[in-house]
């Protein structure tokens, strides 16, 4: 795991370049017709062929668009059919701004499948004093409180606690509808769209999943596919 200081230095150095690159992509290359699916934050292993993969890491990872997800997304308004992100938004400083940006870029009827660490499950397992549910990443902890902190904040890499009610509240405020809780790895309301995404996910506990997954829709008539 890269240290916080190293990441901060990277964004200071590369941030202006990523901002310019995002402007150029939006001005000259972003989709203007047809069906377009966007994967936010593929990282090193989860590049999805056929999708537009957006990431700040173009050195050790793989992406189609080099952009900082803290900035406005490099897509035109109402131009994207579906977005997907998996364990990304908990790293962002402003989740409401991010969900608003995705909403802006979605076509009417477009969907967003968003996933991150499941705060609801973690809280339930902490209250139940069940240390076996928690892993040892990134640090080995003995106490249930230490294991809980380890899972939620990951050496302060995660900036917020994701729960179903919190994400639903923000999504409703932004304007999404048909906000549905999904099981990671096995469940989606749009298998025609998110089938390849399920292949990148994993889960070992479907009663108390470690990953919170929500799918939500921008109101309006869905584009023809």
Helices and strands as residue ranges (DSSP letters): H 4-28, E 37-40, E 52-55, E 65-66, E 80-86, G 89-91, H 95-105, E 106-117, H 119-127, G 131-133, H 144-153, H 164-174, E 176-182, H 191-198, E 211-218
